[in-house]
Amino acid sequence: KKMIVRAIGPSLSLFGVANPLAKPVLRIFDSRGQPYENGYGYAAVVGGLTYEADLAESLARVGAFPTPAGSADAVLLLPFGSGSYTAQVTSGDNTAGNVLLEIYEVP
């Protein structure tokens, strides 16, 4: 399944959330506790689909609110097989703050 996992920190301030996490770091682990880093391969074709274009289209398809360009929010678009996974959000600058963890299945 094609999934979007994102940790929204800085963009929460756009919605009036106080003390958003400035630099969320998002990590995915498989059922063995190993880092999950399976990604999509995009052929180097002029005018072909890129990760950025696929992500933007997928975010629109699931109805997720857009994040500003250059935001420090963490967003991953990954293929997931059956099984159990864990999403972990930590701070990239050792500060505390509020974060929203979202997981979307892309139809």
N, C-alpha and C positions, 0 to 999 in steps of 0.2 A: 504494500500500500504506500502511496505517496503521502507523506505527512509533512506538515509545517510545525515546528516547535519553536516558540519564541519566548524570550524573557524580556519583558518590557519594563524598563526603569525610567530613563530620562524622559521619554514621551508621556509618562503618566502626568507630568506637570501640566500638559496641555488640557488635561481633564480635571485639574484642580486638586490632584492628589499631592499632599504634603510629603516632603522628605523622600523623593524617589531615589532608588539606588542609582548612583551615577554611572557605574561601569559594571553592568551585569555580565558574568561569564557563565555560559550555558554549556553543560557537558551531558552527554548521553552515554549510558552504560548498558551493556547487554545483560542477560540473565546470569552470566558468570562473573559479573562485576568488571568486565573488561571495557575499555573505552570503545564506543560504537562510532566508527568513522566511515561507514559505507556511504558513498556518494554517487550521484549521477555523473555519467560521462557525457560530455557535449562535444560532438564532432566539430573540428575546426573547419567550418564551411562558411564562406563569406555570405553574410545575410542569414545564416542559420541560427537556430535557437541557442541562446546563451543561458547560463545559470540565472543571471539577473533578470532576463526577460521571462524565464520560466517561473521564477519566484514572484515577480510582479503579477503575472497572469494568475498564478495559483492563489495569491493573497486576495485578489479581486474575486475569484471564483468562490472562495469560502466566506466572503463578506467581512474580512478582517479590516480594521481601520488602518490606514496607511501611517507609516512612520516617516518623519522628515529625513531627507537625504543627509547622509553623514552622521546620523544618530548613533549613539553608543549602545542602542538596544541590540540584543543578540537574537538573530533569526537564522534558523536552519531549515533547509528543504532536503529531506532525505527519504530514501526508500526503506520501508520496514517490512520484514517478513514476519511470520507468526512467531510469537514468543513474548517474553516479558522484558521490559526495558525500564530504566530509571532515568529521570531527568533531574539534574542537580544544578542549582543556581547559586553562585558564590559572587563575592565582590572582587572586582579586578583592582581595586585601590584600597582594600581593607577598611572601607567605611560601611556603615549600616544604612539601610533605607528600605522603602517599600518597592516591591516588584510584583508584576503580574506574569505568571507562567501560563502560556496558552498552547494548546495542542489542537491542530486541525487535521482532519482527513480530507485530502483533496479528491473530489469526485473525478 
